[in-house]
Amino acid sequence: MPSQTFDERRLVGVHAERVTNVSSRDFPGHYPGEDHSWNLAKFKKNLKVKVQRLSQHSVDFDIVGVDASIANAFRRIMIAEVPTVCIEQVYVWNNTTVIVDEILAHRLGLVPLNIDPSLLEMKKDINDTSTDRDTVVFKVDMTCERNPKAPKGSIKPEELYINHELLASHLTWSPVGEQQDVFEGATPGPTRPNIVLAKLRPGQQVNLELHAVKGVGKDHSKFSPVATASYRLLPQIKITKPIPPHLAEKFQKCFSSGVIKIDQQTNEVSVDEHNLRNDTVSREVLRWPEFADSVELSRVRDYFLFNVQSEGPYAPERLLPESTKVMREKLAVIRQAAEALREKSARVDSDVVMGDA
């Protein structure tokens, strides 16, 4: 039996051919005699957020005690509504490479930049005049030449030519206005400088001016601050009766690596609580008749395991707070609209006062 048990109402049953108990039951009237109206104190008690793993570019964290709609809202906001800064306009003064202007501009727009979006304002209209408060300018000016000191007989481009590749690192920031002070200590540039944008050969030249602006992923995916943002429900494995020793290894292979433990002396089978979260719930074990009555599979409906990979200016641990900030702004708009609607209804429903004849 697992050391951590959950109320049966929280579990989504996973069977060989179907999934059961998929609908939320936490609303008034579903259980007679029980009050499930929303309560702030109860919500705060049940809500948990825990970071499981953190690296330079990704984070795994758990959100417990919320409905799937809330967890999915965080995921969608992280993908589409947390702002970033990307190259939006490319002015091509000269481009004699084999990459046509439109393709090169598209590749440049997809280069992630390390610019903190909070330091820039968002343009109301992309055609508005650019200022130092809403636009960051980069320039590229390079020409490929033959290397006069190339080793004899070499066939390597990096030895034969000078500037044989246009890399993200060749984007040179051109500060305007007060930007030198605003970005002091954090020079704008690409987060990954070794991205290859074009190949050049002797005589070919690239001369560009690039304007980067603040935007959100729902306008264009290049503004999305994440490479991936996904979640899944915490799996649960309940062994209902002992597994015969001669079937222990077969039972273990039905699950992800490390999920099932086998005692070396007794061949007793148990669930590794630490690695349980790694199981994919493939239902492979349910294919075998000998295990049909030995195990129950489920997922916890309000226990979300998030994996988020940052690919922009945000440290991975900042993405959830930033998405929370966006959600609070949305809720403020809804609240304002609801209050305005209530005031309007009150005026309409009030009694009409007749004047004297």
Contacts in CASP RR format, 6 or more apart in sequence:
PFRMAT RR
TARGET T0000
AUTHOR 0000-0000-0000
METHOD contacts of the structure
MODEL  1
MPSQTFDERRLVGVHAERVTNVSSRDFPGHYPGEDHSWNLAKFKKNLKVK
VQRLSQHSVDFDIVGVDASIANAFRRIMIAEVPTVCIEQVYVWNNTTVIV
DEILAHRLGLVPLNIDPSLLEMKKDINDTSTDRDTVVFKVDMTCERNPKA
PKGSIKPEELYINHELLASHLTWSPVGEQQDVFEGATPGPTRPNIVLAKL
RPGQQVNLELHAVKGVGKDHSKFSPVATASYRLLPQIKITKPIPPHLAEK
FQKCFSSGVIKIDQQTNEVSVDEHNLRNDTVSREVLRWPEFADSVELSRV
RDYFLFNVQSEGPYAPERLLPESTKVMREKLAVIRQAAEALREKSARVDS
DVVMGDA
1 238 0 8 1.000
1 239 0 8 1.000
2 236 0 8 1.000
2 237 0 8 1.000
2 238 0 8 1.000
2 271 0 8 1.000
2 273 0 8 1.000
2 276 0 8 1.000
3 273 0 8 1.000
4 273 0 8 1.000
6 236 0 8 1.000
6 300 0 8 1.000
6 303 0 8 1.000
9 21 0 8 1.000
9 25 0 8 1.000
10 300 0 8 1.000
10 301 0 8 1.000
10 302 0 8 1.000
10 303 0 8 1.000
11 21 0 8 1.000
11 236 0 8 1.000
11 298 0 8 1.000
11 299 0 8 1.000
11 300 0 8 1.000
11 301 0 8 1.000
12 19 0 8 1.000
12 20 0 8 1.000
12 21 0 8 1.000
12 22 0 8 1.000
12 233 0 8 1.000
12 298 0 8 1.000
12 299 0 8 1.000
12 300 0 8 1.000
12 301 0 8 1.000
13 19 0 8 1.000
13 20 0 8 1.000
13 21 0 8 1.000
13 296 0 8 1.000
13 297 0 8 1.000
13 298 0 8 1.000
13 299 0 8 1.000
14 281 0 8 1.000
14 283 0 8 1.000
14 297 0 8 1.000
14 298 0 8 1.000
14 299 0 8 1.000
15 283 0 8 1.000
15 286 0 8 1.000
15 297 0 8 1.000
16 283 0 8 1.000
16 286 0 8 1.000
16 287 0 8 1.000
21 301 0 8 1.000
24 67 0 8 1.000
24 68 0 8 1.000
24 301 0 8 1.000
25 31 0 8 1.000
25 36 0 8 1.000
26 36 0 8 1.000
26 67 0 8 1.000
27 36 0 8 1.000
28 35 0 8 1.000
28 36 0 8 1.000
28 37 0 8 1.000
29 36 0 8 1.000
30 36 0 8 1.000
43 65 0 8 1.000
46 64 0 8 1.000
46 65 0 8 1.000
47 63 0 8 1.000
47 64 0 8 1.000
47 65 0 8 1.000
47 66 0 8 1.000
48 62 0 8 1.000
48 63 0 8 1.000
48 64 0 8 1.000
48 65 0 8 1.000
49 61 0 8 1.000
49 62 0 8 1.000
49 63 0 8 1.000
49 64 0 8 1.000
49 320 0 8 1.000
50 61 0 8 1.000
50 62 0 8 1.000
50 64 0 8 1.000
51 59 0 8 1.000
51 60 0 8 1.000
51 61 0 8 1.000
51 317 0 8 1.000
52 60 0 8 1.000
52 61 0 8 1.000
52 62 0 8 1.000
52 277 0 8 1.000
52 305 0 8 1.000
53 59 0 8 1.000
53 60 0 8 1.000
54 60 0 8 1.000
54 316 0 8 1.000
54 317 0 8 1.000
55 316 0 8 1.000
56 316 0 8 1.000
57 309 0 8 1.000
57 310 0 8 1.000
57 311 0 8 1.000
57 316 0 8 1.000
58 307 0 8 1.000
58 308 0 8 1.000
58 309 0 8 1.000
58 310 0 8 1.000
58 316 0 8 1.000
59 306 0 8 1.000
59 307 0 8 1.000
59 308 0 8 1.000
59 310 0 8 1.000
59 316 0 8 1.000
59 317 0 8 1.000
59 319 0 8 1.000
60 305 0 8 1.000
60 306 0 8 1.000
60 307 0 8 1.000
60 308 0 8 1.000
61 306 0 8 1.000
61 308 0 8 1.000
61 320 0 8 1.000
62 234 0 8 1.000
62 303 0 8 1.000
62 304 0 8 1.000
62 305 0 8 1.000
62 306 0 8 1.000
63 71 0 8 1.000
63 74 0 8 1.000
63 231 0 8 1.000
63 304 0 8 1.000
63 306 0 8 1.000
64 302 0 8 1.000
64 303 0 8 1.000
64 304 0 8 1.000
65 302 0 8 1.000
65 303 0 8 1.000
66 302 0 8 1.000
66 304 0 8 1.000
67 302 0 8 1.000
68 301 0 8 1.000
68 302 0 8 1.000
68 304 0 8 1.000
71 231 0 8 1.000
71 304 0 8 1.000
71 306 0 8 1.000
72 231 0 8 1.000
73 327 0 8 1.000
74 306 0 8 1.000
74 320 0 8 1.000
74 323 0 8 1.000
74 324 0 8 1.000
74 327 0 8 1.000
75 229 0 8 1.000
75 230 0 8 1.000
75 231 0 8 1.000
75 306 0 8 1.000
77 323 0 8 1.000
77 326 0 8 1.000
77 327 0 8 1.000
78 225 0 8 1.000
78 226 0 8 1.000
78 229 0 8 1.000
78 308 0 8 1.000
78 319 0 8 1.000
78 320 0 8 1.000
78 322 0 8 1.000
78 323 0 8 1.000
79 217 0 8 1.000
79 224 0 8 1.000
79 226 0 8 1.000
79 229 0 8 1.000
80 216 0 8 1.000
80 217 0 8 1.000
80 218 0 8 1.000
80 224 0 8 1.000
81 216 0 8 1.000
81 217 0 8 1.000
81 218 0 8 1.000
81 323 0 8 1.000
81 326 0 8 1.000
82 216 0 8 1.000
82 225 0 8 1.000
82 314 0 8 1.000
82 319 0 8 1.000
82 322 0 8 1.000
82 323 0 8 1.000
82 326 0 8 1.000
83 117 0 8 1.000
83 122 0 8 1.000
83 214 0 8 1.000
83 215 0 8 1.000
83 216 0 8 1.000
83 223 0 8 1.000
83 225 0 8 1.000
84 112 0 8 1.000
84 113 0 8 1.000
84 115 0 8 1.000
84 117 0 8 1.000
84 214 0 8 1.000
84 215 0 8 1.000
84 216 0 8 1.000
84 217 0 8 1.000
84 223 0 8 1.000
84 224 0 8 1.000
84 225 0 8 1.000
84 312 0 8 1.000
84 313 0 8 1.000
84 314 0 8 1.000
85 113 0 8 1.000
85 115 0 8 1.000
85 117 0 8 1.000
85 120 0 8 1.000
85 136 0 8 1.000
85 212 0 8 1.000
85 213 0 8 1.000
85 214 0 8 1.000
85 215 0 8 1.000
85 313 0 8 1.000
86 109 0 8 1.000
86 110 0 8 1.000
86 111 0 8 1.000
86 112 0 8 1.000
86 113 0 8 1.000
86 212 0 8 1.000
86 213 0 8 1.000
86 215 0 8 1.000
86 220 0 8 1.000
86 222 0 8 1.000
86 223 0 8 1.000
87 108 0 8 1.000
87 109 0 8 1.000
87 111 0 8 1.000
87 113 0 8 1.000
87 138 0 8 1.000
87 210 0 8 1.000
87 211 0 8 1.000
87 212 0 8 1.000
88 109 0 8 1.000
88 126 0 8 1.000
88 211 0 8 1.000
88 212 0 8 1.000
88 213 0 8 1.000
89 126 0 8 1.000
89 210 0 8 1.000
89 211 0 8 1.000
89 213 0 8 1.000
90 101 0 8 1.000
90 104 0 8 1.000
90 105 0 8 1.000
90 108 0 8 1.000
90 109 0 8 1.000
90 208 0 8 1.000
90 209 0 8 1.000
90 210 0 8 1.000
90 211 0 8 1.000
91 208 0 8 1.000
91 209 0 8 1.000
91 210 0 8 1.000
91 211 0 8 1.000
92 101 0 8 1.000
92 104 0 8 1.000
92 105 0 8 1.000
92 207 0 8 1.000
92 208 0 8 1.000
93 207 0 8 1.000
93 208 0 8 1.000
93 209 0 8 1.000
94 205 0 8 1.000
94 206 0 8 1.000
94 207 0 8 1.000
95 101 0 8 1.000
95 104 0 8 1.000
95 205 0 8 1.000
95 206 0 8 1.000
95 207 0 8 1.000
95 208 0 8 1.000
96 203 0 8 1.000
96 204 0 8 1.000
96 205 0 8 1.000
96 206 0 8 1.000
97 104 0 8 1.000
97 166 0 8 1.000
97 198 0 8 1.000
97 199 0 8 1.000
97 200 0 8 1.000
97 204 0 8 1.000
97 206 0 8 1.000
98 198 0 8 1.000
98 199 0 8 1.000
99 107 0 8 1.000
99 197 0 8 1.000
99 198 0 8 1.000
104 197 0 8 1.000
104 198 0 8 1.000
104 206 0 8 1.000
104 208 0 8 1.000
107 197 0 8 1.000
107 198 0 8 1.000
108 171 0 8 1.000
108 197 0 8 1.000
108 208 0 8 1.000
108 210 0 8 1.000
109 222 0 8 1.000
110 222 0 8 1.000
111 168 0 8 1.000
111 171 0 8 1.000
111 190 0 8 1.000
111 192 0 8 1.000
111 195 0 8 1.000
111 197 0 8 1.000
112 190 0 8 1.000
112 191 0 8 1.000
112 192 0 8 1.000
112 311 0 8 1.000
112 312 0 8 1.000
112 313 0 8 1.000
113 136 0 8 1.000
113 188 0 8 1.000
113 189 0 8 1.000
113 190 0 8 1.000
113 191 0 8 1.000
113 212 0 8 1.000
113 312 0 8 1.000
113 313 0 8 1.000
114 186 0 8 1.000
114 188 0 8 1.000
114 189 0 8 1.000
114 190 0 8 1.000
114 191 0 8 1.000
114 312 0 8 1.000
114 313 0 8 1.000
115 136 0 8 1.000
115 183 0 8 1.000
115 188 0 8 1.000
115 189 0 8 1.000
115 212 0 8 1.000
115 313 0 8 1.000
116 186 0 8 1.000
116 313 0 8 1.000
117 214 0 8 1.000
117 215 0 8 1.000
117 313 0 8 1.000
119 182 0 8 1.000
119 183 0 8 1.000
120 133 0 8 1.000
120 134 0 8 1.000
120 135 0 8 1.000
120 136 0 8 1.000
120 213 0 8 1.000
120 214 0 8 1.000
121 133 0 8 1.000
121 134 0 8 1.000
121 214 0 8 1.000
122 134 0 8 1.000
122 213 0 8 1.000
122 214 0 8 1.000
122 215 0 8 1.000
123 134 0 8 1.000
123 135 0 8 1.000
123 213 0 8 1.000
123 214 0 8 1.000
126 213 0 8 1.000
128 134 0 8 1.000
130 211 0 8 1.000
130 213 0 8 1.000
132 176 0 8 1.000
132 177 0 8 1.000
132 178 0 8 1.000
132 179 0 8 1.000
132 182 0 8 1.000
134 213 0 8 1.000
134 214 0 8 1.000
135 211 0 8 1.000
135 212 0 8 1.000
135 213 0 8 1.000
136 173 0 8 1.000
136 179 0 8 1.000
136 188 0 8 1.000
136 211 0 8 1.000
136 212 0 8 1.000
136 213 0 8 1.000
137 173 0 8 1.000
137 174 0 8 1.000
137 175 0 8 1.000
137 176 0 8 1.000
137 209 0 8 1.000
137 210 0 8 1.000
137 211 0 8 1.000
137 212 0 8 1.000
138 171 0 8 1.000
138 172 0 8 1.000
138 173 0 8 1.000
138 174 0 8 1.000
138 188 0 8 1.000
138 189 0 8 1.000
138 209 0 8 1.000
138 210 0 8 1.000
138 212 0 8 1.000
139 171 0 8 1.000
139 172 0 8 1.000
139 174 0 8 1.000
139 208 0 8 1.000
139 209 0 8 1.000
139 210 0 8 1.000
140 166 0 8 1.000
140 170 0 8 1.000
140 171 0 8 1.000
140 172 0 8 1.000
140 206 0 8 1.000
140 207 0 8 1.000
140 208 0 8 1.000
140 210 0 8 1.000
141 206 0 8 1.000
141 207 0 8 1.000
141 208 0 8 1.000
142 163 0 8 1.000
142 166 0 8 1.000
142 170 0 8 1.000
142 200 0 8 1.000
142 205 0 8 1.000
142 206 0 8 1.000
143 163 0 8 1.000
143 200 0 8 1.000
143 203 0 8 1.000
143 204 0 8 1.000
143 205 0 8 1.000
143 206 0 8 1.000
144 161 0 8 1.000
144 162 0 8 1.000
144 163 0 8 1.000
144 164 0 8 1.000
144 200 0 8 1.000
144 201 0 8 1.000
144 202 0 8 1.000
144 203 0 8 1.000
144 204 0 8 1.000
144 205 0 8 1.000
145 161 0 8 1.000
145 162 0 8 1.000
145 163 0 8 1.000
145 202 0 8 1.000
145 203 0 8 1.000
146 160 0 8 1.000
146 161 0 8 1.000
146 162 0 8 1.000
146 202 0 8 1.000
147 159 0 8 1.000
147 160 0 8 1.000
147 161 0 8 1.000
147 162 0 8 1.000
150 159 0 8 1.000
150 160 0 8 1.000
151 159 0 8 1.000
154 160 0 8 1.000
157 164 0 8 1.000
157 165 0 8 1.000
157 199 0 8 1.000
158 164 0 8 1.000
161 200 0 8 1.000
161 201 0 8 1.000
161 202 0 8 1.000
163 200 0 8 1.000
164 199 0 8 1.000
164 200 0 8 1.000
164 201 0 8 1.000
165 196 0 8 1.000
165 198 0 8 1.000
165 199 0 8 1.000
165 200 0 8 1.000
166 196 0 8 1.000
166 197 0 8 1.000
166 198 0 8 1.000
166 199 0 8 1.000
166 200 0 8 1.000
166 206 0 8 1.000
167 193 0 8 1.000
167 194 0 8 1.000
167 195 0 8 1.000
167 196 0 8 1.000
167 197 0 8 1.000
168 189 0 8 1.000
168 190 0 8 1.000
168 192 0 8 1.000
168 193 0 8 1.000
168 194 0 8 1.000
168 195 0 8 1.000
168 197 0 8 1.000
169 190 0 8 1.000
169 193 0 8 1.000
169 194 0 8 1.000
171 189 0 8 1.000
171 190 0 8 1.000
171 210 0 8 1.000
173 183 0 8 1.000
173 187 0 8 1.000
173 188 0 8 1.000
173 189 0 8 1.000
175 183 0 8 1.000
188 212 0 8 1.000
191 311 0 8 1.000
191 312 0 8 1.000
191 313 0 8 1.000
198 206 0 8 1.000
200 206 0 8 1.000
215 223 0 8 1.000
216 223 0 8 1.000
217 223 0 8 1.000
217 224 0 8 1.000
224 311 0 8 1.000
225 310 0 8 1.000
225 311 0 8 1.000
225 312 0 8 1.000
225 313 0 8 1.000
225 314 0 8 1.000
225 319 0 8 1.000
225 322 0 8 1.000
226 308 0 8 1.000
226 309 0 8 1.000
226 310 0 8 1.000
226 311 0 8 1.000
226 319 0 8 1.000
227 309 0 8 1.000
227 310 0 8 1.000
227 311 0 8 1.000
228 307 0 8 1.000
228 308 0 8 1.000
228 309 0 8 1.000
229 306 0 8 1.000
229 307 0 8 1.000
229 308 0 8 1.000
229 309 0 8 1.000
229 319 0 8 1.000
230 306 0 8 1.000
230 307 0 8 1.000
230 308 0 8 1.000
231 304 0 8 1.000
231 305 0 8 1.000
231 306 0 8 1.000
231 307 0 8 1.000
232 299 0 8 1.000
232 304 0 8 1.000
232 305 0 8 1.000
233 299 0 8 1.000
233 300 0 8 1.000
233 301 0 8 1.000
233 303 0 8 1.000
233 304 0 8 1.000
233 305 0 8 1.000
234 276 0 8 1.000
234 277 0 8 1.000
234 299 0 8 1.000
234 300 0 8 1.000
234 303 0 8 1.000
234 304 0 8 1.000
234 305 0 8 1.000
235 276 0 8 1.000
235 277 0 8 1.000
235 279 0 8 1.000
235 280 0 8 1.000
235 281 0 8 1.000
235 297 0 8 1.000
235 298 0 8 1.000
235 299 0 8 1.000
236 276 0 8 1.000
236 297 0 8 1.000
236 298 0 8 1.000
236 299 0 8 1.000
236 300 0 8 1.000
237 255 0 8 1.000
237 259 0 8 1.000
237 260 0 8 1.000
237 271 0 8 1.000
237 276 0 8 1.000
237 279 0 8 1.000
237 295 0 8 1.000
237 296 0 8 1.000
237 297 0 8 1.000
238 295 0 8 1.000
238 296 0 8 1.000
238 297 0 8 1.000
238 298 0 8 1.000
239 269 0 8 1.000
239 270 0 8 1.000
239 271 0 8 1.000
239 294 0 8 1.000
239 295 0 8 1.000
240 293 0 8 1.000
240 294 0 8 1.000
240 295 0 8 1.000
240 296 0 8 1.000
241 293 0 8 1.000
241 294 0 8 1.000
242 268 0 8 1.000
242 269 0 8 1.000
242 294 0 8 1.000
243 251 0 8 1.000
243 269 0 8 1.000
243 291 0 8 1.000
243 294 0 8 1.000
245 266 0 8 1.000
245 267 0 8 1.000
245 268 0 8 1.000
247 290 0 8 1.000
247 291 0 8 1.000
248 262 0 8 1.000
248 267 0 8 1.000
248 268 0 8 1.000
248 269 0 8 1.000
249 262 0 8 1.000
250 288 0 8 1.000
251 260 0 8 1.000
251 269 0 8 1.000
251 285 0 8 1.000
251 291 0 8 1.000
251 294 0 8 1.000
252 260 0 8 1.000
252 262 0 8 1.000
252 269 0 8 1.000
254 260 0 8 1.000
254 282 0 8 1.000
254 284 0 8 1.000
254 285 0 8 1.000
254 288 0 8 1.000
254 291 0 8 1.000
255 279 0 8 1.000
255 282 0 8 1.000
255 284 0 8 1.000
255 285 0 8 1.000
256 275 0 8 1.000
256 278 0 8 1.000
256 279 0 8 1.000
256 280 0 8 1.000
256 282 0 8 1.000
257 278 0 8 1.000
258 272 0 8 1.000
258 275 0 8 1.000
258 278 0 8 1.000
259 271 0 8 1.000
259 272 0 8 1.000
259 275 0 8 1.000
259 276 0 8 1.000
259 278 0 8 1.000
259 279 0 8 1.000
260 269 0 8 1.000
260 270 0 8 1.000
260 271 0 8 1.000
260 272 0 8 1.000
261 269 0 8 1.000
261 270 0 8 1.000
261 271 0 8 1.000
261 272 0 8 1.000
262 268 0 8 1.000
262 269 0 8 1.000
263 269 0 8 1.000
263 270 0 8 1.000
277 305 0 8 1.000
281 297 0 8 1.000
281 299 0 8 1.000
283 297 0 8 1.000
285 291 0 8 1.000
285 295 0 8 1.000
285 297 0 8 1.000
286 292 0 8 1.000
286 295 0 8 1.000
286 297 0 8 1.000
306 320 0 8 1.000
308 316 0 8 1.000
308 319 0 8 1.000
308 320 0 8 1.000
309 316 0 8 1.000
310 316 0 8 1.000
310 319 0 8 1.000
314 322 0 8 1.000
END
